[in-house]
Amino acid sequence: GLILAGSADFKEVLLNSDIFDPRLVKAVLRTVDVSYGMEPGFNQAIELANECLSNVKLVQEKRLLQRYFDEISQDTGKYCFMVQ
């Protein structure tokens, strides 16, 4: 699926225009308003479309890293080891 992200009405205008391929219209899961451009806007779009992307590996890994950093910030005395 696709997530359309952008500021103002551009994403809606694009979605409803003739230049947007009708095959892609069927694949649009969600449209989200973002306040930033480039990489910060991309990250914000991922956050805003989180429930649509819950089974995507990037989102799963991001949640895992957030839990890891939450544990570090609490200084619980837990340790993490990696086995290859």
Rosetta blueprint (number, residue, H / E / L):
1 G L
2 L E
3 I E
4 L E
5 A E
6 G E
7 S L
8 A L
9 D L
10 F H
11 K H
12 E H
13 V H
14 L H
15 L H
16 N L
17 S L
18 D L
19 I L
20 F L
21 D L
22 P H
23 R H
24 L H
25 V H
26 K L
27 A L
28 V E
29 L E
30 R E
31 T E
32 V E
33 D E
34 V L
35 S L
36 Y L
37 G L
38 M H
39 E H
40 P H
41 G H
42 F H
43 N H
44 Q H
45 A H
46 I H
47 E H
48 L H
49 A L
50 N L
51 E L
52 C L
53 L L
54 S L
55 N L
56 V L
57 K H
58 L H
59 V H
60 Q H
61 E H
62 K H
63 R H
64 L H
65 L H
66 Q H
67 R H
68 Y H
69 F H
70 D H
71 E H
72 I H
73 S H
74 Q H
75 D L
76 T L
77 G L
78 K L
79 Y L
80 C L
81 F L
82 M L
83 V L
84 Q L
